[in-house]
């Protein structure tokens, strides 16, 4: 027995009882809408107050709250799947169960919401989220449709209207259950003023015309309880608005939550291996995550759209909902970034339905990792929502002496201050302790030593604590104007002590080391306020974003250093540990502070010239004041001595972007764009003149295609990037620089992700990139940049059996290929290419899941680059995971 909730775009017909012999919805509607009682076919939809209770032949009851009788105790019916199927007039949301005749339904309306409760049923979906189905903006005038567990014995179906309550009429079928026919003023307004006669209307069972490219037309859905799955049609990073990716004239790839779960990502940077043109690049002490995108190393990321210094921050994957990778310059909205692109971590937010999840992972190298994810409303009217993510990880490593402990807790609250206003508070605390690990020196000899080689001392350590606070206010003045204002605070402090490899002696085996004791800090305060408006100029539609950003950034170090001449060395091939710290700090011992204050304005207009022709134009102006302070310290690192050195810099820059998207047919988007980036310089010429900011210019063309509508999409991009004003050595004064350097990056990229068939998911990529020095005074022209592979690709796919005795059993696997890369500039030797294979097998039943992940299945020896040091990849790693939702 099925219960169906149908969202209609046409002027609906009056409800009629359907004979038991009518089995299919398409047949039933074909008989009911076009032929049955033609004079009534154009009647206005009845309001909820006009509805009469209907008792069906399946003994299902629609009970009005004023006449409801106490129902006898019945068993709780399990709903095992939710599917959303398109029709010519809307969307069918189907709740699948074999005991539909036992279900009871109560409906009501509040504000702009229509709600139907089924008090003797529970969702137990066999794929995706076991407890929730959600469809955002399925048609014009409908903000959201959800099917979720309201409590332990009730399923709630909610249809949220935009600006007005949905108008609801009822249909009934003994074989298929109840149908809620929903219409809105927005959807009915799109219908022609002259109604067709019954003979002109096509029954739903006939072939329908192709939908137009108007964004208000119905979205075809084929959903089985999953939230997004591998296909994510919308993203926010490229425009700061919720924009379909097919309408963005720039390449942007999204790694959704389902991929993170299926690949059992514990180190968040591993997820980026699924994206073309992105190479993992480790950061300081092996703790943090950085990336090389389109050949350019980027040490800064975004977190919910806020600038996040990547040099000190470990990102905990358990609090990440998805990862969005914007290719090419991002300065038009975010300011100073390298021209290759930026990674944005989108965190988990409070949910308006109960959600409880617990997970435990254990595996190779003594790894164990428990985590909790709880969310839901805190009161009956859902005006206060919460979410709590807690995780702990304790792990060893294939590298000698290397271990790590990480604890994080991330509570969040959302307050609905009214129908148009919400306030969200988020906090995350993270504490990480690990062995300080640089890696191996960039020298061909390191490929001859075991990958477990450690070139420091067993007592080396790095400890970091971070506090991240976000406060976000959203307010809608009306349906066409809204305000978003967000304030972010990020405080990170670290301590480390380490014997760090410095260079390899001429004998090819003696590793010279430095000794360092450091205290570091990173404090960031940021305020972003955006005003988003929608309006028309004639037939042209506009969505305008006007924004203001204030950012205060402080990065600091207190360090004591000993040179290689007084620090004990170590043998690369036969290391002996137990060295004592050097007797003196004979290098500079300093307190360094690097401050940056930014004020920026940005304006963007997303213009719909025609339903299939869209223009994106925008620009940002940044004003940046920088202050660098250096103060000598005594050998104990406690007292300042000597004179303080202060250097001030001022930069301002305008960063434009223009792009156009043409959609010749609905599934295809052809785009072209021009954009610029900037990065401030803190170098000076011999006469003291500040060097101008580095400027990047990108031209990009591409094609985006929906291979299977709303299920499988692909992006092809070709780009040309030129980075100018690169600081290079002044040949007449080698201690100073001039802005004469230039770098070029050219390439092709292909990405595909989504669902091929029900239960069969895929995400894949392929790229070719050529990034090289095009001008320089000292570096050879034509040399490739470090850690920028010329070719690379990935393929990951999973399949879950949908029915039969093996239903819930799934398996998958993939390969990740990275071509050879230059290890240093000038180019002297290459890091070898590699292919890494991963696999998974899992089983889902009711509300629990168990799985095994095999990483580096064939024990391939490979290396990633930190930009200088080389870091060997882990050998065969096995992780077992058990998770439960309740």
Secondary structure, 3 states (H helix, E strand, C coil): CEEEEEEECCCCCCCCEECCCCCCHHHHHHHHHHHCCHHHCCCCCCCHHHCCCCECCCCCEEECCCCCCCCCCCCCEEECEEEEEECCCEEEEEEECCCHHHCEEEEEEECCEEEEEECCEEECCCCCCCCEEEEECCCCCEEEEEEEEEECCEEEEEEEECCCCCEEEEEEECCCEEEEEEECHHHHHCCCCCCCCCCCCCCCCCCCCCCCCCCCCCCCCCCECCCCCCCCCEECCCCCCCEEHHHCCCCEEEECHHHHHHCCCCEHHHHHHHCCCEEEEECHHHCCEEEEECCEEECEEEECCEEEECCCCCCEHHHEEEEEEEECCCHHHHCCCCCCEEEEEEECCCCCCCEEEEEEEEECCCEEEEEEEEEEECCCCCCEEEEEEEEEEEECCCCCCCCEEEEEEEEEEEEEEECCEEEEEEEEEEEEEECCCCCECCCHHHHHCCCCCCCCCCCCEEEEEEEEEEEEEEEEEECCEEEEEEEEEEEEEEEEEEEEEEEECCCCCEEEEEEEEEEEEEEEEEEEEEEEEEEEECCEEEEEEEEEEEEEEEEEEEEEEECCCCCCCEECCCCCCCCCCCCCCCCCCEEEEEEEEEEEEEEEEEEEEECCEEEEEEEEEEEEEEEEEEEEECCCCCCEEEEEEEEEEEEEEEEEEEEEEECCCCCEEEEEEEEEEEECCCCECCCCCECCCEEEEEEEEEEEEEEECCCEEEEEEEEEEEEEEEEEEECCEEEEEEEEEEEEEEEEEEEEEEEEECCEEEEEEEEEEEEEEEECCCCCCCCECECCCCEEEEEEEEEECCCCCCCCEEEEEEEEEECCEECCCCCCCEECCEEEEEEEEEEEECCEEEEEEEECCCCCCCEEECCCCEEECCCCEEEEEEEEEC
